[in-house]
């Protein structure tokens, strides 16, 4: 016993001394494991967010295209009905009928006129699609099956004067629509038509000959058409490669959401309604926040990625979505494999730690030291596994602690700096990157830590005589990690992407410059007008402190506002004498024609919408009836810039107004034609930003007008 006791007394201190390095190694292993967990988990979340941002862009592009196609289709129907309402023969007929008390006997050749109008409606209906997609089958004798689509002219009492074949009878819904006193209401929303198929109705007032624009109409032109074979297919064009991608039209109906279009599950148009309060419903989210992006459940109770677009002129919202399982299947599988690898590594580390603790307590000092060596070997293996995960990524990655020292760096960063990644650990940011770059990294990391969100920024650098563009994401490591207050920096080289974008912007600028040159050559009397309008619009937008996209949109639209003159005959543009009413209208409508020409060109901002809305007036008396804030801001800016340049520019037949006289003229129209804020910004540029000196040459006639 004495021998055993002596052995125990001799061995105990050795065991205790051996336990100290075991504890230290175990603690270091736990710290590194926790650090690895924090890095990989944060990296996985960053990759997941990046994948979602990519899908948000892809879904948004498809939604924008399909929303534009539907809006264009609706506008074509309004134009068809409005053109008929403006027909001189039709207006003359209703004017004469009104004067004759709607008595055909008191009218001149009433039957012939009605026959002409009936043929006009029939031809227009056939050409523009206001005909039944499945024409009503004629029945013998005097019985005839009611039609389901067509065009009709109604008198002031809402009675049908003449109609195209298959025009449905005026049911209660159509009569209420025609008699609706709302002057701006041009369509009857989607409903079940006479044939039980989804249909819409469009109307336009018919004014008397020589009647004032505000006079009560003598009657109406109304068009009814079925939409299932022409409108709904626009939701699927162009087709996408995704199997579960779907675009649907929805609208709010009291406390419910009504699905206007057919659904992928076989539900017919107008065949489904869901409560707007349904929790996490994708279609409800799109209605509440058009333009937003959400991960929610759709009408099938399937989790989807979805975005929405509100359609102008109707209370519809287009929802484009794709099943989350299809969209993120590859990404989820890849990230799950990465997490599984990490969990296995943690399990291996934990097993090794438990083994060390169990054996260190019952072994002699030599055995404990051997176990520690084994543990160190395993620890190094786990560290290599962690580094393998980060080194396999194409981006440079490092962790900076609150004192500005590198706590981790991957292989990509080491290769970029020409040194081993392990040699960077422990060095300060200033020593590794230089004082200027260190200051930039520190400020970005501070911003990420302050807001506790990912802070991203891009920077151009000269590296070895070559310009490189790098984007860095600064990810805060929270208090639940082993490095609280530190940031994970993921830096990618996006030079190719940026250069491609700049190349596209240069190409677009060259296209704009070429179009402006063509217009100036065809219309020498207004040469330089577009460039001057663009310059004034940009100065106004800068003065208002708007972001880059809005500023460049205003400038580009100013340059392109006269592109439509390409469609105006040159002899009309260069004529020095008086123009006919039709020629004046042709020149005035050239802005909208230019917008139509540019519709297929991809701009960074809403250039086409700006051109379309620039003739609108603040009080709503413009061509489309848009008023106030409903007119997009670039269009309001271009309207003021265009009017200012027109007033101050000299022409062959008159000198330009002085700046003060031009401003007085604009101020008189402020609140009626122009936005007060835009006019105020123009005055600020003139009086405080050197505008008078910069634009003094505008008073001199153009070379072509001399």
Secondary structure, 3 states (H helix, E strand, C coil): CHHHHHHHHHHHHHHHHHHHHHHHHHHHHHHHHHHHHHHHHHHHHHHHHHHHHHHHHHHHHHHHHHHHHHHHHHHHHHHHHHHHHCCHHHHHHHHHHHHCCCCHHHCCCHHHHHHHHHHHHHHHHHHHCCCCCCCCCCCCCCCCCCCCCEEEEEECCCCEEEECCCCCCCCHHHHHHHHCCCCCCCEEEEEECCCCCEEEEEEEEECCCCCCCCCCCCEEEEEEEECCCCCHHHHHCCCCCCCCCEEEEEEEECCEEEECCCCCCCCCCCCEEEECCCCCEHHHHHHHCCCCEEEEECCCCCEEEEEEEECCCCCEEEEEEEEHHHHCHHHHHHHHHHHHHHHHHHHHHHHHHHHHHHHHCCCCHHHHHHHHHHHHHHHHHHHHHHHHHHHCCCCEEEEECCCCEEEEECHHHHHHHCCCHHHHCCCEHHHHHCHHHHHHHHHHHHHHHHHCCCEEEEEEEEECCEEEEEEEEEEECCCCCCCCCCEEEEEEECHHHHHHHHHHHHHHHHHHHHHHHHHHHHCHHHCCHHHHHHHHHHHHHHHCCCCHHHHHHHHHHHHHCCHHHHHCCHHHHCCCCCCCHHHHHHHHCHHHHHHHHCCCCCCCCCHHHHHHHCCCCCCCCCCCCCCHHHCCHHHHHHHHHHHHHHHHCCECCECCCCHHHHHHHHHHHECCCECHHHHHHHHHHHHHCCHHHHCHHHHCCCHHHC
